[in-house]
Structures are given as structure tokens and as C-alpha cells.
Amino acid sequence: MGRRRYVPTVVIAFVSAVCLAVTGCSTGSLTSRDPSTPEAAEATGPAVLRIVAGSEQKTVLETIVGPWCKDKGYTCTWKLKGSVDQARDLQAGQVEADAYWFASSVFSQLANTKHVLSDVKPMFLTPVVYAGYKPVMDRLGLVGKDVTAVQIIDSLESGKTKVWATNPTQSNSGDTVLFSFLNHFAGNPPGQALTATQLKDPKVVDGMKKFFNAMDRTPPSTGTMTSQCVKEPNLCQTMFTYEDLVIEENQKLVREGKDPLYVAYPRGAMAISDAPLGFVDHGQANAEEHHKIFTELQNYLLEDDAALKKLAAIGRRPGNGVGLSMSNADTKVFNPDWGIKTTLKEQGVTFPSSEVIDQALDNYHSLYRKPVNTYYCLDGSGSMDSNGGWDGVKDAARALFDPAEAKRNRLQTAEKDVTTVAIFNRNLAAGPWTVTGNDPSKLTDLREEIDGYDPQGGTNMYSCLDRAVQQLSTSSVSKKLIVVMSDGQSEDDSRDPSIDALRKAHIPVVTIAFGKSASPGQLQEVAKASGGSYVSNENMVSALREAAGYK
């Protein structure tokens, strides 16, 4: 077709960002037909466009892309998948759609190492911001002024606020924050990309260690983080996120009669998400026709006045303008009382090569992040044998505790981590075994203990949760996590006191459903009570990465 292949460089000098991903995956469709029908989900034919998109594009898909498709008589189906997973799929040659819509150019760049993407263009822009309720931001001295990255770092290290950022190995916004401050500590101005040599600079390593040591929690996705942070101001007072998501959240808070969030822009470490949308010709039927629809959609989002107004109404800055500045912006959306600025002149940080991006993500686990004390509760009951769940647990153990597999999936155990594994049935069935550090032979021993266990007996996950809370509550390691792998079919005699203890402990629990016909009810309740998350095991590695996202 002679299409222009995407060269992995920053498309516009000021455009940069990294991965806002919901590390789990949800699906849906936008179509001129009933989106619940199988025909919509499995649509084929020339008037079809299948899209895989980051979760941050959900509002755009529902309110702008979907109606446009319907008006044009096209069938547009979509699947939400984090930018990390999009990149992994395309690197592995696992193509399931015509178009891929990333949160930012960093992960479209990582995805395109085999040059499968074409006609990639940024659709709109949104910068990374530091956000919190106005009284907190005022107490930190960040209201009503231009704020530098140094001032934000000082506020973090002062201990005057509880701050969250998403895990950079799992989430786009966290990755954006990672590279924002890597460039800051390296002293790089806009236009100068981070190098592999700079990653080894003791000044950079020390700065990033202090930065992430100030994080009270690192949820695996921006959506999870934002909703939990707003609901639990005693645990989260400030966070790093995207401006457009703050605007969306503030619009909801104001409608509910609640106080909105206030934002500050880290001058000297500004990073920008540019929402690149690219096409993949993988030999699919009707590729030419699908590409035509794709091009029409790009032109609509970039050039149509009505589309630009709709994007601005949900806090997206135009992708075809000059920098982040906007003229005649709606102050009800880009509200100056929320700290929103429409006259930003600063260019975003320049992102590095794919090799440097990969090394920086590995460094997060090996050098930068806080040590984590993780307690794994593994369901070893008889039902896990009959429903195939235990085979999934053994696969999970291989992904977690085999060093090569863990590195490939960014599930590494760090040098100062503490890892405990307990197998439960009606009581404690085996273990607990605890490993301090990341000695490969000791982690392999954990995997072998799991491989050698034969599931049997009844199920009481609450007994394991009680033991985990008790052990972690006395730990000197400040960052703690419980991971439950179960089919969810537990006795519930001790349910109420266990749930109450989880609420009081403030230790997130990630519950992963294993086995055919897994029962989600109890697992979802445990996750919600603890401020963690529930993941169904449709994709084991994605489920584990959801859990590892809290590290």
C-alpha cells in the first residue's frame, strides 16, 4: 500500500509521555449496532474498524468515536488494554485489531521494534500533574504560583503529605513520572534524551531512590489510584496523574457537591501524554478499507471543529496546536480555580531510546523502589485440584520465582524485599516459607515447594488472611502486600472479623481467581475491603502484573 512506516522518534518536539495502563483488561464495543451482540464483538467486513485502546481513551471512545462511527455507518469495536500490554502483544506478533491507541509515544515506540505500526499520529495532549485537595496543596506551598520540580520533590520528602503514584512498570502515568524525574535528576533540558550512562549516575540513582521512597502506595493503574485516592483521603492526600483525568474527576466531584482537586505542574520535569493512534496491516481481510476508516477517524479527531470541541469538553488539549497553550479555553473545564493553566509554554521532556526505556523500567525494581513485604496465600484445597486451579498456581509460581521469567514479565523481586508463601486449605496446609532478598536459589526453592504440593481438603482463606495481616503488621518494612490465589469457594465462619481486620490494617490485598467456575464474590469483597483489586485469571501473567503493580 506504500504507507509511511512509523519511525520511533518523538513526533513533535514537545510531545512526550509514557504508559497509563490498566494492567487488567476489559472489553466493550462501540458500534452502529447493539454493542452487546456477538455480531458487534466479532464484526467483520469492509465497513469495520477494530481498535485496541488504553483505558484512558474510554471516555473518548464512548462519547466521540462511537457516535462518529454510527453517523458514518461504520462498525467500530474496541477492547481496552493497557499500553504496557499493547506493546508486549505487538512485540510478540500477537495482533488482534486494525488500530492500536496508546496513552503515549513511549509505548508505541516500544511496541514498534518490529516496525508493525504505520501512520502513527498523536491525537490529543495532556500533561502529567501533581494533584491533591486544595488545603493540602496550600499547606505544601503549591497553590497560586508556578511550581518547580524541586519544590514538588521537597514537599514529598518533607513527610507532610501521603502521596501515591502508579507503578511505572505497569502503568503509563507512573512511567511518565519515572522519566520526568529521571530527566530532572540527570539535568536534561527539553530536547535532550536520557542516556544509558546517565541511568548509572549515582546522583540519578540516589535521587530516584529518595523520590520513590516518598511514595506511600503505587497502585497498578491510574484509574484504580484516582478512585481510591479520592475515597480514602486519610491514606492518600496527593498523587501524580494526568491533567485530563483530574478534570474528569473534578467534574464528577462538583456534580456531587464535593471539593475538587487542585493541580500543580512540575516545571523543569514536564511530561506530556500524546495519545498516539496507529494502524497495523497484518494481512487481515479488507485491510485497505479498514485503513481508510482509520485515516478518516484520525482526520476527524485532529481537524474537525466539532470533534475538537468535544475533546476539549473532557479536558483533552488539541494535538495539532503549538505546545500546551490553548486559546479561548472553557474555564468550566480548564478551570483556573483547580490550578489548571492554559498558557503553558514549557516543552515536555524528551524520551529516550527503547533500550534505555527498558533499562529504566528494570531499574525501578532493582534500584529505585521501596522494599516490599509480600505475603502469598495460595489455595491448596481439593477443589483447586479438580478444577485445574492448582496448575495455574504452579504456572504463577514459575512466572514469579524463576528469575528469567520474572525479569521478562517485570515481576522481579528486589534485593531488600521479603517474600512469604503459605498454602492453605481448611487450615495452614504448608509453609509459611519466607525469603529475604532475591537470592535465585531461595526463590527457586519456593517454586519447588509449590510444585511438590498435592491439593487436598476444605477451604478457609480467611485463616491465611488473618495470619498474613498478623505477620505483616509487625514488619519493619513499610510497604506491604497480600496476594491471594484461590477459586474463591471458601468457608466463611471467620469472614466478618477477617474483613474488619483487613479494613483496619490498610494493607492492599490482590485477589486472583484461579480454576474453572471460580466464585468471585468473596475474592472481590476481600479486595474491596483492603483497598486492593480483584483479577480474574483470563491471562495469568496480566493478573500477576496487576498484583506486582502494588510493589
C-alpha positions in Angstrom: 0.0 0.0 0.0 3.0 2.2 0.2 2.1 3.6 3.6 4.5 5.6 5.7 6.1 3.4 8.4 6.3 4.9 11.9 9.9 5.8 12.9 10.2 5.5 16.7 11.1 9.1 17.5 9.1 11.8 19.2 6.6 13.0 16.7 6.6 16.7 17.8 9.4 18.2 19.8 7.2 19.0 22.8 5.3 15.7 22.8 6.2 13.0 25.3 4.7 10.6 27.7 4.6 7.1 28.9 2.1 4.4 29.9 -1.3 4.9 31.6 -2.4 1.3 31.7 -4.9 -0.5 33.5 -3.0 -3.7 33.9 -6.0 -5.8 33.9 -8.1 -5.8 30.7 -11.7 -5.0 30.0 -13.7 -5.2 26.8 -16.5 -3.5 25.0 -17.7 -2.2 21.7 -18.7 1.0 20.0 -20.8 0.2 17.1 -23.8 1.3 15.0 -25.4 -2.0 16.1 -26.3 -3.1 19.6 -22.9 -3.3 21.3 -23.9 -6.4 23.4 -24.5 -8.6 20.3 -21.9 -11.2 19.2 -22.0 -9.6 15.7 -20.7 -6.4 17.1 -17.9 -8.0 19.1 -16.8 -10.2 16.2 -17.6 -7.7 13.4 -16.0 -8.4 10.0 -16.3 -6.8 6.6 -15.1 -3.7 4.9 -17.0 -1.1 7.0 -15.3 -2.2 10.2 -12.6 -0.8 12.4 -11.3 -2.9 15.4 -9.4 -0.9 18.0 -7.3 -1.8 21.0 -7.0 1.2 23.2 -5.6 2.2 26.6 -8.3 2.6 29.3 -7.7 6.4 29.4 -9.3 6.5 26.0 -12.6 5.0 27.3 -14.4 8.3 27.6 -13.2 9.4 24.1 -14.3 6.1 22.6 -17.8 6.3 24.2 -18.6 9.9 23.7 -16.8 10.9 20.5 -15.5 7.9 18.4 -18.7 5.8 18.9 -21.2 8.4 17.7 -18.9 9.3 14.8 -18.8 5.6 13.7 -22.6 5.4 13.9 -23.1 8.5 11.9 -20.8 7.3 9.2 -22.4 3.8 9.1 -19.2 2.1 10.3 -19.0 -0.7 12.9 -16.3 0.2 15.4 -15.4 -2.3 18.1 -12.9 -1.7 20.8 -11.1 -3.5 23.6 -9.5 -1.8 26.5 -5.9 -2.9 27.1 -3.1 -1.1 28.9 -0.3 0.4 26.9 2.2 -2.0 28.5 0.2 -5.0 27.3 -0.3 -3.5 23.9 3.4 -3.1 23.5 4.0 -6.7 24.7 1.5 -8.1 22.2 2.9 -6.3 19.2 6.5 -7.1 20.2 5.3 -10.8 20.3 3.5 -10.5 17.0 0.1 -11.1 18.6 -2.1 -8.7 16.6 -5.8 -8.7 17.3 -7.0 -5.4 15.8 -6.6 -2.9 13.0 -5.7 0.1 15.1 -3.8 0.5 18.4 -4.3 3.5 20.6 -1.6 4.1 23.2 -1.5 6.6 26.0 1.8 8.0 24.8 4.6 7.7 22.3 6.9 5.9 24.7 4.9 2.7 24.5 4.0 3.0 20.8 7.8 3.2 20.4 8.4 0.1 22.4 5.6 -1.7 20.6 7.1 -0.8 17.2 10.5 -2.5 17.5 9.5 -4.7 14.6 8.0 -1.8 12.6 4.5 -3.1 12.5 2.8 0.2 13.2 2.1 2.7 10.4 0.6 6.2 10.2 1.0 6.9 13.9 -0.1 10.3 14.9 -0.8 12.0 18.3 -4.5 12.6 18.7 -4.5 15.0 21.7 -2.3 16.1 24.6 -2.5 16.1 28.4 0.4 16.8 30.8 1.3 15.0 34.0 0.3 16.9 37.1 0.8 16.7 40.9 -2.7 16.8 42.4 -4.4 17.0 45.7 -7.1 18.7 47.6 -6.5 22.5 47.8 -5.9 22.7 51.6 -3.2 20.1 51.3 -1.6 21.7 48.3 -1.8 25.1 50.0 -0.1 23.6 53.1 2.7 22.4 50.8 3.1 25.9 49.3 2.0 24.8 45.9 -1.1 27.0 45.3 -1.3 30.1 43.1 2.2 30.0 41.7 4.5 28.4 39.1 5.8 25.3 40.8 9.2 23.7 40.1 10.1 20.1 40.2 12.4 20.9 43.0 9.5 22.3 45.1 7.5 19.2 44.5 10.4 16.9 45.5 10.9 19.0 48.6 7.2 18.6 49.5 7.4 14.8 49.0 10.5 14.5 51.2 9.1 16.7 53.9 6.7 14.0 55.1 3.9 16.4 55.2 1.7 14.5 52.8 0.8 10.9 51.8 1.5 10.6 48.1 0.6 8.0 45.6 1.9 7.3 42.0 1.2 4.3 39.9 3.8 1.6 39.4 5.9 2.7 36.3 6.4 -0.9 35.1 2.6 -1.4 34.9 1.1 2.0 34.3 1.6 4.8 31.8 1.2 7.6 34.2 3.7 6.0 36.6 6.1 5.5 33.7 5.7 9.2 32.7 6.5 10.2 36.2 9.6 8.0 36.2 11.0 9.6 33.1 10.0 13.1 34.1 12.1 12.9 37.2 14.9 10.8 35.7 15.4 13.7 33.3 15.3 16.1 36.1 17.9 14.4 38.2 20.1 13.9 35.1 19.8 17.7 34.5 18.5 17.2 30.9 16.6 20.1 29.3 13.8 19.6 26.9 15.2 18.1 23.7 17.9 16.1 25.4 17.1 12.5 25.8 18.2 10.3 28.8 21.2 8.0 28.1 22.2 4.6 29.5 25.3 6.3 31.1 23.1 8.8 32.9 21.0 5.9 34.3 24.1 4.7 36.2 25.0 8.2 37.6 24.9 7.9 41.4 23.2 11.3 41.5 20.4 10.0 39.4 20.1 6.7 41.3 20.1 8.4 44.7 17.5 11.0 43.5 15.1 8.3 42.2 15.5 6.2 45.4 14.5 9.2 47.5 11.7 10.0 45.2 10.1 6.6 45.2 10.8 6.1 48.9 8.4 9.0 49.5 5.6 7.1 47.7 3.1 5.6 50.2 1.5 3.4 47.6 2.0 2.5 44.0 -1.3 1.1 42.6 -1.1 -0.7 39.2 -3.4 1.6 37.3 -4.2 5.3 37.2 -8.0 4.6 37.3 -7.6 2.4 40.4 -5.3 5.0 42.0 -7.5 8.0 41.3 -10.7 6.4 42.6 -9.1 5.0 45.7 -7.2 8.2 46.5 -10.4 10.3 46.3 -12.3 7.9 48.5 -9.5 7.5 51.2 -8.0 10.9 52.0 -6.6 9.5 55.2 -4.4 7.3 53.1 -3.8 9.4 50.0 -3.6 13.2 50.0 -1.7 13.9 46.8 -0.9 11.9 43.6 0.8 12.1 40.3 -1.7 11.7 37.4 -2.8 13.1 34.2 -4.5 16.6 33.9 -7.4 15.3 31.8 -8.2 12.6 34.4 -8.2 15.2 37.2 -10.6 17.3 35.1 -12.9 14.3 34.6 -12.7 13.5 38.4 -13.4 17.2 39.3 -16.4 17.4 37.1 -17.8 14.4 38.9 -16.9 15.7 42.4 -18.5 19.1 41.7 -21.7 17.4 40.5 -21.8 15.5 43.8 -21.3 18.7 45.7 -17.7 17.8 46.8 -14.5 19.7 46.8 -12.4 19.4 43.6 -8.7 18.6 43.3 -6.1 21.2 42.7 -3.1 20.6 40.3 0.5 21.8 40.1 2.7 21.4 37.0 6.3 20.3 37.7 8.3 23.0 35.9 11.6 21.5 34.8 10.2 18.0 34.7 7.1 18.4 32.5 5.9 15.3 30.6 3.1 15.1 28.1 0.8 12.2 27.1 0.1 12.5 23.3 -2.3 9.5 22.7 -0.8 8.1 19.5 -3.1 6.1 17.3 -1.5 3.8 14.7 -2.6 1.2 12.1 -1.4 -2.4 11.8 -1.6 -4.2 8.5 -1.2 -7.8 9.5 -2.8 -9.4 6.4 -6.3 -9.0 7.7 -9.2 -9.2 5.2 -10.3 -5.8 3.9 -7.2 -4.1 5.2 -7.4 -1.2 2.6 -11.0 -0.4 3.6 -10.1 -0.6 7.3 -7.2 1.7 6.8 -9.4 4.2 5.0 -11.8 4.3 8.0 -8.7 4.6 10.3 -7.5 7.6 8.3 -10.9 9.3 8.4 -11.0 8.8 12.2 -7.6 10.4 12.6 -8.5 13.4 10.5 -11.8 13.8 12.4 -10.1 13.9 15.8 -7.4 16.2 14.6 -9.2 18.6 12.3 -13.0 18.6 12.8 -14.2 21.6 14.8 -17.0 19.7 16.5 -14.6 16.9 17.5 -12.1 19.3 18.9 -14.8 21.0 21.0 -15.9 17.6 22.3 -12.3 16.6 23.2 -11.8 20.0 25.0 -15.0 19.5 26.9 -13.5 16.4 28.5 -10.1 18.0 29.2 -8.1 16.9 26.2 -5.8 19.6 24.7 -5.6 19.7 20.9 -2.9 17.6 19.3 -2.4 19.9 16.3 -1.6 23.1 18.1 1.6 24.7 19.4 2.6 23.1 22.7 0.1 23.0 25.5 -1.2 26.5 25.1 -4.9 27.0 24.3 -6.9 30.0 23.2 -10.5 30.6 24.4 -10.5 27.5 26.6 -13.7 26.8 28.5 -12.9 27.8 32.1 -15.6 25.5 33.4 -13.4 22.6 32.1 -9.9 24.1 32.2 -10.8 25.8 35.5 -8.1 28.1 36.9 -9.6 27.6 40.4 -8.4 24.0 40.1 -4.9 25.2 39.2 -5.4 24.4 35.5 -3.3 26.6 33.2 -3.9 27.0 29.5 -0.8 29.2 28.8 1.8 26.6 29.5 4.9 27.3 27.3 7.3 24.6 28.6 8.2 21.7 26.3 7.9 18.2 27.6 10.9 16.1 28.5 12.3 14.1 25.6 12.0 10.4 25.9 15.0 8.0 25.2 15.6 5.0 23.0 13.7 1.7 23.6 16.9 0.2 25.1 17.1 3.0 27.7 13.4 2.8 28.5 13.7 -1.0 29.1 16.7 -0.5 31.4 15.0 2.3 33.4 11.9 0.0 33.9 14.2 -2.8 35.2 16.0 -0.3 37.5 12.7 0.6 39.1 12.6 -2.9 40.6 16.3 -3.4 41.2 17.3 0.1 42.3 14.6 2.7 42.9 11.5 1.3 44.6 10.9 0.8 48.3 11.4 -2.8 49.6 8.1 -4.7 49.8 7.0 -7.4 52.2 4.6 -9.6 50.2 2.6 -12.5 51.7 1.2 -15.0 49.2 -1.9 -17.0 50.3 -2.2 -20.0 47.9 -5.4 -22.1 47.9 -4.3 -25.7 48.2 -7.8 -27.2 48.8 -9.1 -30.2 46.9 -11.3 -28.1 44.7 -8.2 -26.5 43.2 -7.1 -29.9 42.0 -10.3 -30.9 40.4 -11.0 -27.5 38.7 -7.4 -27.0 37.3 -6.7 -24.1 39.6 -3.5 -25.6 41.1 -1.9 -25.9 37.7 -2.5 -22.2 37.3 -0.9 -21.5 40.7 2.2 -23.6 39.7 2.4 -21.6 36.4 2.2 -18.4 38.5 5.0 -19.6 40.8 7.2 -20.1 37.8 6.5 -16.6 36.5 7.2 -15.1 39.9 10.1 -17.1 41.2 12.0 -18.1 38.1 14.4 -15.1 37.8 14.5 -15.1 34.0 10.7 -15.3 33.7 10.2 -12.7 36.4 12.5 -10.3 34.6 10.8 -10.9 31.2 7.4 -10.1 32.8 8.7 -7.3 35.0 7.8 -9.2 38.2 11.3 -9.1 39.8 11.9 -9.5 43.5 14.3 -6.8 44.8 17.3 -7.1 47.0 15.6 -6.0 50.2 12.1 -7.5 49.6 10.6 -10.0 51.9 8.5 -12.8 50.3 6.4 -15.3 52.3 4.4 -18.1 50.8 1.7 -20.1 52.7 -0.6 -22.8 51.3 -3.9 -23.1 52.9 -6.9 -25.5 52.9 -9.2 -25.6 55.9 -6.2 -24.5 57.9 -2.5 -23.9 57.1 -1.6 -26.8 54.8 2.1 -26.0 54.1 4.6 -23.3 54.9 4.8 -20.5 55.6 8.2 -20.1 53.9 9.9 -16.8 53.9 12.7 -15.5 51.7 14.5 -12.2 52.5 16.1 -10.7 49.4 16.3 -12.1 45.8 18.7 -15.0 46.0 17.8 -17.0 42.9 18.3 -20.4 44.6 16.0 -19.4 47.5 13.3 -18.2 45.2 13.6 -21.4 43.2 13.1 -23.3 46.5 9.8 -21.5 46.9 8.7 -22.6 43.4 9.7 -26.2 44.1 7.7 -26.3 47.4 4.6 -25.2 45.5 5.3 -27.7 42.7 5.6 -30.5 45.2 2.3 -29.9 47.0 -0.8 -32.0 46.3 -4.1 -30.1 46.8 -6.5 -31.6 49.3 -9.0 -30.8 52.0 -11.5 -27.9 52.5 -11.1 -24.2 52.1 -10.7 -21.3 54.5 -8.8 -18.4 53.0 -9.7 -16.2 56.0 -7.4 -18.2 58.2 -4.5 -17.4 55.9 -5.5 -13.7 55.6 -5.5 -13.5 59.4 -2.0 -14.9 59.6 -0.8 -12.6 56.8 -2.2 -9.5 58.5 -0.7 -10.5 61.8 2.8 -11.1 60.3 2.8 -8.0 58.1 1.5 -5.7 60.9 4.7 -6.4 62.9 7.1 -6.0 59.9 9.5 -3.1 59.8 9.2 -3.0 56.0 6.8 -0.1 55.4 5.3 -1.2 52.1 3.2 -4.4 52.4 1.1 -6.5 50.1 -1.1 -9.6 50.3 -1.8 -11.8 47.3 -4.5 -14.4 47.4 -4.7 -17.1 44.6 -7.9 -19.1 45.0 -11.1 -20.3 43.4 -13.0 -18.2 45.9 -15.0 -21.1 47.3 -14.2 -20.6 51.0 -15.9 -21.4 54.3 -16.9 -18.1 55.9 -17.2 -18.8 59.6 -14.5 -16.2 60.3 -15.3 -13.9 57.5 -16.6 -10.9 59.5 -13.6 -10.5 61.8 -11.2 -11.1 59.0 -12.8 -8.4 56.8 -12.8 -6.0 59.7 -9.1 -6.7 60.4 -8.3 -6.0 56.7 -10.0 -2.7 56.8 -8.1 -1.6 59.8 -4.7 -2.9 58.6 -4.6 -0.8 55.4 -2.7 -3.5 53.6 -3.9 -3.9 50.0 -4.9 -7.4 49.0 -4.9 -8.5 45.4 -7.1 -11.5 44.9 -6.6 -13.6 41.8 -9.3 -16.1 40.7 -7.9 -19.5 39.6 -9.8 -22.5 38.4 -12.8 -23.3 36.2 -16.0 -21.8 37.6 -14.2 -19.7 40.2 -16.5 -17.8 42.5 -15.6 -14.1 42.6 -17.9 -12.9 45.4 -15.6 -13.5 48.4 -12.5 -12.5 46.5 -14.0 -9.2 45.3 -15.1 -8.4 48.9 -11.6 -9.0 50.3 -10.0 -6.9 47.6 -12.5 -4.0 48.1 -12.2 -4.1 51.9 -8.5 -3.8 51.8 -8.2 -1.2 49.0 -6.7 -3.7 46.7 -8.0 -5.2 43.5 -9.7 -8.4 42.2 -8.4 -10.0 39.0 -9.8 -12.9 37.1 -7.3 -15.3 35.7 -8.1 -14.9 32.0 -4.4 -14.0 31.5 -2.2 -15.3 34.2 0.8 -13.0 33.5 -1.5 -9.9 33.4 -3.1 -11.0 36.7 0.3 -11.3 38.3 1.4 -8.0 36.9 -1.7 -6.4 38.4 -0.5 -7.8 41.8 3.1 -6.7 41.2 1.8 -3.3 40.3 1.5 -2.6 44.0 5.2 -3.0 44.5 
